[in-house]
Amino acid sequence: MIQKVFTVHNHMGIHARPATKLVQVAITFPCEIILEKDGKRMNGKSIMGVMSMAAMFQDRLTVTANGEGEAEAIEAIGEIIEASHEEA
């Protein structure tokens, strides 16, 4: 299991477009992926879960991956969370 904290750099937060991209990337990995914000844990492979986190600019998200490909999954998801532009 790997856990890492990332900061949202997109001024619009994790809205529909980056949330969709995050989930699309997450589902390519066989490991379990959990996102946590303010004690609220969500499945990183669920668009509704990711959107319901309402992650805004400068929020810190803890990403936990457990299983095959966990290190790669953490890095790929972290890149999306920390992307500073709309097209993340």
Phi and psi in radians as a Rosetta constraint file:
Dihedral C 1 N 2 CA 2 C 2 CIRCULARHARMONIC -2.163 0.35
Dihedral N 2 CA 2 C 2 N 3 CIRCULARHARMONIC 2.460 0.35
Dihedral C 2 N 3 CA 3 C 3 CIRCULARHARMONIC -2.358 0.35
Dihedral N 3 CA 3 C 3 N 4 CIRCULARHARMONIC 2.376 0.35
Dihedral C 3 N 4 CA 4 C 4 CIRCULARHARMONIC -2.593 0.35
Dihedral N 4 CA 4 C 4 N 5 CIRCULARHARMONIC 2.566 0.35
Dihedral C 4 N 5 CA 5 C 5 CIRCULARHARMONIC -1.797 0.35
Dihedral N 5 CA 5 C 5 N 6 CIRCULARHARMONIC 2.328 0.35
Dihedral C 5 N 6 CA 6 C 6 CIRCULARHARMONIC -2.197 0.35
Dihedral N 6 CA 6 C 6 N 7 CIRCULARHARMONIC 2.661 0.35
Dihedral C 6 N 7 CA 7 C 7 CIRCULARHARMONIC -1.917 0.35
Dihedral N 7 CA 7 C 7 N 8 CIRCULARHARMONIC 2.355 0.35
Dihedral C 7 N 8 CA 8 C 8 CIRCULARHARMONIC -1.279 0.35
Dihedral N 8 CA 8 C 8 N 9 CIRCULARHARMONIC 2.112 0.35
Dihedral C 8 N 9 CA 9 C 9 CIRCULARHARMONIC -1.822 0.35
Dihedral N 9 CA 9 C 9 N 10 CIRCULARHARMONIC -0.198 0.35
Dihedral C 9 N 10 CA 10 C 10 CIRCULARHARMONIC -1.293 0.35
Dihedral N 10 CA 10 C 10 N 11 CIRCULARHARMONIC 2.165 0.35
Dihedral C 10 N 11 CA 11 C 11 CIRCULARHARMONIC -1.087 0.35
Dihedral N 11 CA 11 C 11 N 12 CIRCULARHARMONIC -0.322 0.35
Dihedral C 11 N 12 CA 12 C 12 CIRCULARHARMONIC -1.665 0.35
Dihedral N 12 CA 12 C 12 N 13 CIRCULARHARMONIC -0.005 0.35
Dihedral C 12 N 13 CA 13 C 13 CIRCULARHARMONIC 1.352 0.35
Dihedral N 13 CA 13 C 13 N 14 CIRCULARHARMONIC -2.943 0.35
Dihedral C 13 N 14 CA 14 C 14 CIRCULARHARMONIC -1.592 0.35
Dihedral N 14 CA 14 C 14 N 15 CIRCULARHARMONIC 1.404 0.35
Dihedral C 14 N 15 CA 15 C 15 CIRCULARHARMONIC -1.553 0.35
Dihedral N 15 CA 15 C 15 N 16 CIRCULARHARMONIC -2.872 0.35
Dihedral C 15 N 16 CA 16 C 16 CIRCULARHARMONIC -0.958 0.35
Dihedral N 16 CA 16 C 16 N 17 CIRCULARHARMONIC -0.838 0.35
Dihedral C 16 N 17 CA 17 C 17 CIRCULARHARMONIC -1.145 0.35
Dihedral N 17 CA 17 C 17 N 18 CIRCULARHARMONIC -0.941 0.35
Dihedral C 17 N 18 CA 18 C 18 CIRCULARHARMONIC -1.177 0.35
Dihedral N 18 CA 18 C 18 N 19 CIRCULARHARMONIC -0.510 0.35
Dihedral C 18 N 19 CA 19 C 19 CIRCULARHARMONIC -1.140 0.35
Dihedral N 19 CA 19 C 19 N 20 CIRCULARHARMONIC -0.728 0.35
Dihedral C 19 N 20 CA 20 C 20 CIRCULARHARMONIC -1.103 0.35
Dihedral N 20 CA 20 C 20 N 21 CIRCULARHARMONIC -0.783 0.35
Dihedral C 20 N 21 CA 21 C 21 CIRCULARHARMONIC -1.106 0.35
Dihedral N 21 CA 21 C 21 N 22 CIRCULARHARMONIC -0.730 0.35
Dihedral C 21 N 22 CA 22 C 22 CIRCULARHARMONIC -1.020 0.35
Dihedral N 22 CA 22 C 22 N 23 CIRCULARHARMONIC -0.830 0.35
Dihedral C 22 N 23 CA 23 C 23 CIRCULARHARMONIC -1.158 0.35
Dihedral N 23 CA 23 C 23 N 24 CIRCULARHARMONIC -0.721 0.35
Dihedral C 23 N 24 CA 24 C 24 CIRCULARHARMONIC -1.045 0.35
Dihedral N 24 CA 24 C 24 N 25 CIRCULARHARMONIC -0.672 0.35
Dihedral C 24 N 25 CA 25 C 25 CIRCULARHARMONIC -1.261 0.35
Dihedral N 25 CA 25 C 25 N 26 CIRCULARHARMONIC -0.776 0.35
Dihedral C 25 N 26 CA 26 C 26 CIRCULARHARMONIC -1.014 0.35
Dihedral N 26 CA 26 C 26 N 27 CIRCULARHARMONIC -0.714 0.35
Dihedral C 26 N 27 CA 27 C 27 CIRCULARHARMONIC -1.249 0.35
Dihedral N 27 CA 27 C 27 N 28 CIRCULARHARMONIC -0.183 0.35
Dihedral C 27 N 28 CA 28 C 28 CIRCULARHARMONIC -1.386 0.35
Dihedral N 28 CA 28 C 28 N 29 CIRCULARHARMONIC -0.190 0.35
Dihedral C 28 N 29 CA 29 C 29 CIRCULARHARMONIC -1.800 0.35
Dihedral N 29 CA 29 C 29 N 30 CIRCULARHARMONIC 2.409 0.35
Dihedral C 29 N 30 CA 30 C 30 CIRCULARHARMONIC -1.323 0.35
Dihedral N 30 CA 30 C 30 N 31 CIRCULARHARMONIC -0.171 0.35
Dihedral C 30 N 31 CA 31 C 31 CIRCULARHARMONIC -1.412 0.35
Dihedral N 31 CA 31 C 31 N 32 CIRCULARHARMONIC 2.844 0.35
Dihedral C 31 N 32 CA 32 C 32 CIRCULARHARMONIC -1.339 0.35
Dihedral N 32 CA 32 C 32 N 33 CIRCULARHARMONIC 2.396 0.35
Dihedral C 32 N 33 CA 33 C 33 CIRCULARHARMONIC -2.254 0.35
Dihedral N 33 CA 33 C 33 N 34 CIRCULARHARMONIC 2.167 0.35
Dihedral C 33 N 34 CA 34 C 34 CIRCULARHARMONIC -2.128 0.35
Dihedral N 34 CA 34 C 34 N 35 CIRCULARHARMONIC 2.341 0.35
Dihedral C 34 N 35 CA 35 C 35 CIRCULARHARMONIC -1.909 0.35
Dihedral N 35 CA 35 C 35 N 36 CIRCULARHARMONIC 2.449 0.35
Dihedral C 35 N 36 CA 36 C 36 CIRCULARHARMONIC -2.334 0.35
Dihedral N 36 CA 36 C 36 N 37 CIRCULARHARMONIC 2.346 0.35
Dihedral C 36 N 37 CA 37 C 37 CIRCULARHARMONIC -2.492 0.35
Dihedral N 37 CA 37 C 37 N 38 CIRCULARHARMONIC 2.207 0.35
Dihedral C 37 N 38 CA 38 C 38 CIRCULARHARMONIC 0.917 0.35
Dihedral N 38 CA 38 C 38 N 39 CIRCULARHARMONIC 0.710 0.35
Dihedral C 38 N 39 CA 39 C 39 CIRCULARHARMONIC 1.395 0.35
Dihedral N 39 CA 39 C 39 N 40 CIRCULARHARMONIC -0.058 0.35
Dihedral C 39 N 40 CA 40 C 40 CIRCULARHARMONIC -1.661 0.35
Dihedral N 40 CA 40 C 40 N 41 CIRCULARHARMONIC 2.106 0.35
Dihedral C 40 N 41 CA 41 C 41 CIRCULARHARMONIC -1.840 0.35
Dihedral N 41 CA 41 C 41 N 42 CIRCULARHARMONIC 2.356 0.35
Dihedral C 41 N 42 CA 42 C 42 CIRCULARHARMONIC -2.362 0.35
Dihedral N 42 CA 42 C 42 N 43 CIRCULARHARMONIC 2.652 0.35
Dihedral C 42 N 43 CA 43 C 43 CIRCULARHARMONIC -1.212 0.35
Dihedral N 43 CA 43 C 43 N 44 CIRCULARHARMONIC 2.124 0.35
Dihedral C 43 N 44 CA 44 C 44 CIRCULARHARMONIC -1.240 0.35
Dihedral N 44 CA 44 C 44 N 45 CIRCULARHARMONIC -0.105 0.35
Dihedral C 44 N 45 CA 45 C 45 CIRCULARHARMONIC -1.806 0.35
Dihedral N 45 CA 45 C 45 N 46 CIRCULARHARMONIC 0.166 0.35
Dihedral C 45 N 46 CA 46 C 46 CIRCULARHARMONIC -1.993 0.35
Dihedral N 46 CA 46 C 46 N 47 CIRCULARHARMONIC 2.056 0.35
Dihedral C 46 N 47 CA 47 C 47 CIRCULARHARMONIC -1.070 0.35
Dihedral N 47 CA 47 C 47 N 48 CIRCULARHARMONIC -0.686 0.35
Dihedral C 47 N 48 CA 48 C 48 CIRCULARHARMONIC -1.157 0.35
Dihedral N 48 CA 48 C 48 N 49 CIRCULARHARMONIC -0.668 0.35
Dihedral C 48 N 49 CA 49 C 49 CIRCULARHARMONIC -1.128 0.35
Dihedral N 49 CA 49 C 49 N 50 CIRCULARHARMONIC -0.821 0.35
Dihedral C 49 N 50 CA 50 C 50 CIRCULARHARMONIC -1.129 0.35
Dihedral N 50 CA 50 C 50 N 51 CIRCULARHARMONIC -0.773 0.35
Dihedral C 50 N 51 CA 51 C 51 CIRCULARHARMONIC -1.132 0.35
Dihedral N 51 CA 51 C 51 N 52 CIRCULARHARMONIC -0.644 0.35
Dihedral C 51 N 52 CA 52 C 52 CIRCULARHARMONIC -1.224 0.35
Dihedral N 52 CA 52 C 52 N 53 CIRCULARHARMONIC -0.251 0.35
Dihedral C 52 N 53 CA 53 C 53 CIRCULARHARMONIC -1.208 0.35
Dihedral N 53 CA 53 C 53 N 54 CIRCULARHARMONIC -0.420 0.35
Dihedral C 53 N 54 CA 54 C 54 CIRCULARHARMONIC 0.879 0.35
Dihedral N 54 CA 54 C 54 N 55 CIRCULARHARMONIC 0.868 0.35
Dihedral C 54 N 55 CA 55 C 55 CIRCULARHARMONIC -1.259 0.35
Dihedral N 55 CA 55 C 55 N 56 CIRCULARHARMONIC 2.160 0.35
Dihedral C 55 N 56 CA 56 C 56 CIRCULARHARMONIC -1.905 0.35
Dihedral N 56 CA 56 C 56 N 57 CIRCULARHARMONIC 3.001 0.35
Dihedral C 56 N 57 CA 57 C 57 CIRCULARHARMONIC -0.894 0.35
Dihedral N 57 CA 57 C 57 N 58 CIRCULARHARMONIC 2.294 0.35
Dihedral C 57 N 58 CA 58 C 58 CIRCULARHARMONIC 1.312 0.35
Dihedral N 58 CA 58 C 58 N 59 CIRCULARHARMONIC 0.010 0.35
Dihedral C 58 N 59 CA 59 C 59 CIRCULARHARMONIC -1.165 0.35
Dihedral N 59 CA 59 C 59 N 60 CIRCULARHARMONIC 2.617 0.35
Dihedral C 59 N 60 CA 60 C 60 CIRCULARHARMONIC -1.871 0.35
Dihedral N 60 CA 60 C 60 N 61 CIRCULARHARMONIC 2.234 0.35
Dihedral C 60 N 61 CA 61 C 61 CIRCULARHARMONIC -2.020 0.35
Dihedral N 61 CA 61 C 61 N 62 CIRCULARHARMONIC 2.318 0.35
Dihedral C 61 N 62 CA 62 C 62 CIRCULARHARMONIC -1.663 0.35
Dihedral N 62 CA 62 C 62 N 63 CIRCULARHARMONIC 2.193 0.35
Dihedral C 62 N 63 CA 63 C 63 CIRCULARHARMONIC -1.934 0.35
Dihedral N 63 CA 63 C 63 N 64 CIRCULARHARMONIC 2.236 0.35
Dihedral C 63 N 64 CA 64 C 64 CIRCULARHARMONIC -2.082 0.35
Dihedral N 64 CA 64 C 64 N 65 CIRCULARHARMONIC 2.273 0.35
Dihedral C 64 N 65 CA 65 C 65 CIRCULARHARMONIC -2.185 0.35
Dihedral N 65 CA 65 C 65 N 66 CIRCULARHARMONIC 2.407 0.35
Dihedral C 65 N 66 CA 66 C 66 CIRCULARHARMONIC -2.424 0.35
Dihedral N 66 CA 66 C 66 N 67 CIRCULARHARMONIC 2.009 0.35
Dihedral C 66 N 67 CA 67 C 67 CIRCULARHARMONIC 2.226 0.35
Dihedral N 67 CA 67 C 67 N 68 CIRCULARHARMONIC -2.920 0.35
Dihedral C 67 N 68 CA 68 C 68 CIRCULARHARMONIC -1.044 0.35
Dihedral N 68 CA 68 C 68 N 69 CIRCULARHARMONIC 2.266 0.35
Dihedral C 68 N 69 CA 69 C 69 CIRCULARHARMONIC 1.380 0.35
Dihedral N 69 CA 69 C 69 N 70 CIRCULARHARMONIC 0.288 0.35
Dihedral C 69 N 70 CA 70 C 70 CIRCULARHARMONIC -1.065 0.35
Dihedral N 70 CA 70 C 70 N 71 CIRCULARHARMONIC -0.707 0.35
Dihedral C 70 N 71 CA 71 C 71 CIRCULARHARMONIC -1.139 0.35
Dihedral N 71 CA 71 C 71 N 72 CIRCULARHARMONIC -0.771 0.35
Dihedral C 71 N 72 CA 72 C 72 CIRCULARHARMONIC -1.144 0.35
Dihedral N 72 CA 72 C 72 N 73 CIRCULARHARMONIC -0.690 0.35
Dihedral C 72 N 73 CA 73 C 73 CIRCULARHARMONIC -1.096 0.35
Dihedral N 73 CA 73 C 73 N 74 CIRCULARHARMONIC -0.791 0.35
Dihedral C 73 N 74 CA 74 C 74 CIRCULARHARMONIC -1.014 0.35
Dihedral N 74 CA 74 C 74 N 75 CIRCULARHARMONIC -0.813 0.35
Dihedral C 74 N 75 CA 75 C 75 CIRCULARHARMONIC -1.160 0.35
Dihedral N 75 CA 75 C 75 N 76 CIRCULARHARMONIC -0.746 0.35
Dihedral C 75 N 76 CA 76 C 76 CIRCULARHARMONIC -1.127 0.35
Dihedral N 76 CA 76 C 76 N 77 CIRCULARHARMONIC -0.741 0.35
Dihedral C 76 N 77 CA 77 C 77 CIRCULARHARMONIC -1.242 0.35
Dihedral N 77 CA 77 C 77 N 78 CIRCULARHARMONIC -0.679 0.35
Dihedral C 77 N 78 CA 78 C 78 CIRCULARHARMONIC -1.043 0.35
Dihedral N 78 CA 78 C 78 N 79 CIRCULARHARMONIC -0.671 0.35
Dihedral C 78 N 79 CA 79 C 79 CIRCULARHARMONIC -1.058 0.35
Dihedral N 79 CA 79 C 79 N 80 CIRCULARHARMONIC -0.687 0.35
Dihedral C 79 N 80 CA 80 C 80 CIRCULARHARMONIC -1.215 0.35
Dihedral N 80 CA 80 C 80 N 81 CIRCULARHARMONIC -0.786 0.35
Dihedral C 80 N 81 CA 81 C 81 CIRCULARHARMONIC -1.077 0.35
Dihedral N 81 CA 81 C 81 N 82 CIRCULARHARMONIC -0.700 0.35
Dihedral C 81 N 82 CA 82 C 82 CIRCULARHARMONIC -1.594 0.35
Dihedral N 82 CA 82 C 82 N 83 CIRCULARHARMONIC 0.011 0.35
Dihedral C 82 N 83 CA 83 C 83 CIRCULARHARMONIC -1.130 0.35
Dihedral N 83 CA 83 C 83 N 84 CIRCULARHARMONIC 2.371 0.35
Dihedral C 83 N 84 CA 84 C 84 CIRCULARHARMONIC -1.687 0.35
Dihedral N 84 CA 84 C 84 N 85 CIRCULARHARMONIC -0.023 0.35
Dihedral C 84 N 85 CA 85 C 85 CIRCULARHARMONIC -2.056 0.35
Dihedral N 85 CA 85 C 85 N 86 CIRCULARHARMONIC 2.847 0.35
Dihedral C 85 N 86 CA 86 C 86 CIRCULARHARMONIC -0.995 0.35
Dihedral N 86 CA 86 C 86 N 87 CIRCULARHARMONIC -0.669 0.35
Dihedral C 86 N 87 CA 87 C 87 CIRCULARHARMONIC -1.458 0.35
Dihedral N 87 CA 87 C 87 N 88 CIRCULARHARMONIC 0.366 0.35
